[in-house]
Amino acid sequence: MGSEENSADSMKASIERQHRLTVHALVELGKFCTGCPNRPRRSHVSAVGLLRKYGSRLKLITKRIMAKRSSYQQSIIRNYYQNKDSLALQKLQEHITELYLSEGKARAQRWKHIVAALEKLEIPASRIEHFKKQDDPALLAKLVEELMNKKP
């Protein structure tokens, strides 16, 4: 009877130790979340160090925590990536509208957003520089019209 108690105690101790390591790993992993403004940001090298430290145990933990996506969620994600170009084009149209209305620092900031949107649409850098030098929303509107006509 004594050996059964010892094995039960050792199993319980092992589970508690595993739980502590799991919680510790998740807390450490949370510190590397770059999307959350409430947590300190650290370099990618440190995140890689954490993965080395906990190894496959961390992968197992994240697999347990992350639930499988439902078919509805998968269809939303698939549709997003299928319509990525049209979403980028729509965002560019919104930025151009705002560019017509903005002045000064707001206009310079709007141009940063427009350049990023044009890069997502894979417009050549030379053409982007030309639009930026001209600083004419009408040229950008013509580009959007051209892209909409080109779209399959």
C-alpha positions as CSV (number, residue, x, y, z in Angstrom):
1,M,0.0,0.0,0.0
2,G,2.9,2.3,0.8
3,S,4.4,2.1,-2.7
4,E,1.0,3.0,-4.3
5,E,0.9,6.1,-2.1
6,N,4.4,7.0,-3.1
7,S,3.7,6.5,-6.8
8,A,0.5,8.6,-6.4
9,D,2.4,11.3,-4.6
10,S,5.2,11.3,-7.2
11,M,2.6,11.5,-10.0
12,K,0.8,14.4,-8.3
13,A,4.2,16.1,-7.7
14,S,5.1,15.5,-11.4
15,I,1.8,17.0,-12.6
16,E,2.2,20.0,-10.3
17,R,5.7,20.6,-11.6
18,Q,4.5,20.3,-15.2
19,H,1.7,22.8,-14.4
20,R,4.2,25.3,-12.8
21,L,6.4,25.0,-15.9
22,T,3.5,25.4,-18.2
23,V,2.3,28.6,-16.3
24,H,5.8,29.9,-16.2
25,A,6.3,29.3,-19.9
26,L,3.1,31.0,-20.8
27,V,3.9,34.0,-18.6
28,E,7.3,34.3,-20.2
29,L,5.8,33.9,-23.6
30,G,3.3,36.6,-22.8
31,K,6.2,39.0,-22.2
32,F,7.2,38.7,-25.9
33,C,3.8,39.6,-27.2
34,T,4.5,42.6,-29.6
35,G,0.8,43.2,-30.4
36,C,-0.2,44.0,-26.8
37,P,0.7,47.5,-25.6
38,N,0.5,46.6,-21.9
39,R,3.4,44.2,-22.0
40,P,7.1,45.1,-22.4
41,R,8.5,44.4,-25.8
42,R,11.7,42.5,-26.2
43,S,13.8,41.5,-29.2
44,H,13.1,38.5,-31.4
45,V,16.3,37.0,-30.2
46,S,15.0,36.8,-26.7
47,A,11.8,35.1,-28.0
48,V,14.0,32.5,-29.8
49,G,15.9,32.0,-26.6
50,L,12.7,31.3,-24.8
51,L,11.8,28.7,-27.4
52,R,15.2,27.1,-27.0
53,K,14.8,27.1,-23.2
54,Y,11.5,25.4,-23.2
55,G,11.9,23.4,-26.4
56,S,9.1,21.1,-27.5
57,R,7.3,21.6,-24.2
58,L,6.3,25.1,-25.3
59,K,5.0,23.8,-28.6
60,L,2.9,21.2,-26.8
61,I,1.5,23.9,-24.5
62,T,0.5,26.2,-27.3
63,K,-1.1,23.3,-29.2
64,R,-3.2,22.5,-26.1
65,I,-4.2,26.1,-25.6
66,M,-5.0,27.0,-29.2
67,A,-8.3,25.6,-30.3
68,K,-8.9,24.4,-33.8
69,R,-10.6,26.9,-36.0
70,S,-14.1,26.2,-37.0
71,S,-15.0,26.0,-40.7
72,Y,-16.7,29.4,-40.5
73,Q,-13.5,30.9,-39.1
74,Q,-11.5,29.2,-41.8
75,S,-13.8,30.6,-44.5
76,I,-13.4,34.1,-43.1
77,I,-9.6,33.8,-43.2
78,R,-9.7,32.3,-46.7
79,N,-12.0,35.1,-48.0
80,Y,-9.7,37.8,-46.4
81,Y,-6.7,36.5,-48.3
82,Q,-8.6,36.1,-51.5
83,N,-9.9,39.7,-51.4
84,K,-6.6,41.2,-50.0
85,D,-6.0,43.2,-53.2
86,S,-9.5,44.7,-53.3
87,L,-9.2,45.6,-49.6
88,A,-5.9,47.3,-50.2
89,L,-7.5,49.2,-53.1
90,Q,-10.4,50.3,-51.0
91,K,-8.1,51.5,-48.3
92,L,-6.1,53.5,-50.9
93,Q,-9.3,55.1,-52.1
94,E,-10.1,56.2,-48.5
95,H,-6.6,57.6,-48.1
96,I,-6.9,59.6,-51.4
97,T,-10.2,61.1,-50.2
98,E,-8.5,62.1,-46.9
99,L,-5.6,63.5,-48.9
100,Y,-7.9,65.9,-50.7
101,L,-9.0,67.3,-47.4
102,S,-5.8,67.3,-45.4
103,E,-3.1,70.0,-45.0
104,G,0.3,70.4,-43.4
105,K,1.5,67.7,-41.1
106,A,-1.7,65.7,-41.6
107,R,-1.0,65.6,-45.3
108,A,2.5,64.4,-44.8
109,Q,1.2,61.6,-42.5
110,R,-1.4,60.7,-45.1
111,W,1.3,60.3,-47.7
112,K,3.0,57.8,-45.5
113,H,-0.2,55.7,-45.4
114,I,-0.6,56.1,-49.2
115,V,2.9,55.0,-49.9
116,A,2.4,51.9,-47.7
117,A,-0.9,51.1,-49.5
118,L,0.8,51.5,-52.9
119,E,3.6,49.1,-51.8
120,K,1.0,46.5,-50.8
121,L,-0.5,46.8,-54.3
122,E,3.0,46.2,-55.7
123,I,3.3,49.5,-57.5
124,P,6.9,50.2,-58.7
125,A,8.9,52.4,-56.3
126,S,9.7,54.9,-59.1
127,R,6.1,55.4,-59.8
128,I,5.4,55.9,-56.1
129,E,8.1,58.6,-55.9
130,H,6.6,60.3,-58.9
131,F,3.2,60.5,-57.2
132,K,4.8,61.8,-54.0
133,K,6.8,64.5,-55.8
134,Q,3.7,65.6,-57.8
135,D,1.6,65.7,-54.6
136,D,-1.6,65.6,-56.7
137,P,-4.5,63.4,-55.5
138,A,-6.0,63.5,-59.0
139,L,-3.0,61.4,-60.3
140,L,-3.6,58.9,-57.6
141,A,-7.3,58.8,-58.4
142,K,-6.4,58.0,-62.0
143,L,-4.1,55.2,-60.8
144,V,-7.0,53.8,-58.7
145,E,-9.2,53.9,-61.8
146,E,-6.5,52.1,-63.8
147,L,-6.2,49.5,-61.1
148,M,-9.9,48.9,-60.9
149,N,-10.1,48.4,-64.7
150,K,-7.2,46.0,-64.6
151,K,-8.7,43.9,-61.8
152,P,-10.1,40.6,-63.1
